Amino acid sequence: MSTKSDKVDRLGELSAVKQDERGVSLWAEAFRQLRRNPSAIVGASILLLFVIISIIGPWLAPYSPTDTMGIREGVIKPGLIPGPSAEHWLGYDHQGRDEFSRLLVGARQTLLVGVISTLIGLTIGALIGGIAGASAGLGGRIGRAVDGVLMRIVDMLLALPSLLLAVSIAALLGASLTTVMIAVGMVSVPVFARLLRGAMIAQSGGDYVLAATSLGVKKSKIAFTHILPNSLAPVIVQATLTLATAIIEAAALSFLGLGNPDSSIPEWGVMLADAQQYLGARPGLAIYPALGIIITALGFTLLGEAMREALDPKLRK
């Protein structure tokens, strides 16, 4: 016949949770999924290499990226641009500058353009989407009105093709690297806004929202301290994917002549634009920066898609 102490011990055994069976957070589980995903590993490796080159590239460059040594040495002639050699691994560019040094130094400018333009789009888009999502969740006439006005503004931005919108903004502000960042950033604003608003509206029906409402917590506090943090996962994933498109769109604006007018400052998009006049003499001048842009964008895309699968339970394998 079991005693009271035996029953207590048995209940303790049943209620005990093993260390490996304890629940983990969404981000911890996502990180575990990413470590087992080959695409995530490849994408993260590419991005880590890109960031390292961006940071230490100017110190690794064997020559100054602005030194026109080829012209000074007389090796650059009309229709003749020397290719790779032992001293210059990727040869000269059209102004006699070392191409390899310019690629290394230009990685920092390319990363800077991608990150800052994405941050611009993320900040403005999250602000609009957060206010719209909170207003829609709060309900009421004022909340619905605020949500409607903000979403109509976003719809107008979405109605314009992204490249046309970026070109229009860049043309209005004038050609510069700062203009490229603003133009590319504004293109991604409606994407972040609609994504965050939709995520907040979906989260507003959660059980934790109902529990907080039952406890008498104000709706505005629920929206910004509970719903908003739980809605950021898809926005962060989208930011990773947007970095890839931002680098490509910035290169497109530079190719159209709306980037930094000072071509002596190396940036992959500007280098690609300058190379179009010399494709016959040195196609490598276009191939090298194009490969850099493609590989970097691929790294961001692979990591972003892997994060999407890891954070979305419906896509987990």
Number of C-alpha atoms within 10 A of each C-alpha: 4 6 7 9 9 11 11 11 11 12 11 11 10 9 9 9 11 7 7 7 7 7 10 10 8 15 12 11 13 20 15 12 18 21 12 10 17 13 19 23 17 16 22 18 14 20 19 13 13 20 16 13 19 20 16 14 20 20 13 12 17 16 17 15 22 16 14 18 17 20 15 11 9 9 13 20 13 7 11 13 20 19 17 15 10 7 9 17 14 19 22 28 24 25 17 23 23 27 26 21 24 27 24 25 25 25 27 23 18 24 21 17 25 25 20 18 28 29 20 20 27 26 16 18 27 25 17 24 29 27 22 28 34 27 24 24 24 19 13 10 10 12 17 17 15 16 22 15 12 17 20 11 12 20 13 10 18 16 9 12 10 17 16 11 18 27 20 13 18 24 15 11 15 16 18 16 23 16 24 31 27 21 29 32 29 23 27 28 25 24 22 28 27 23 20 28 28 18 21 27 21 14 20 23 12 11 10 14 18 12 11 15 13 9 9 8 12 11 17 14 13 20 24 16 11 17 26 24 11 14 21 16 18 17 20 17 20 22 22 21 23 28 27 24 20 29 26 22 24 29 28 21 25 25 19 13 18 23 26 21 14 11 13 16 16 23 28 32 30 29 26 21 22 19 22 14 14 17 13 11 16 21 14 20 26 20 14 17 25 18 12 17 20 13 17 24 22 19 26 24 23 22 26 25 17 24 25 22 19 24 20 13 11 8 10 12 8
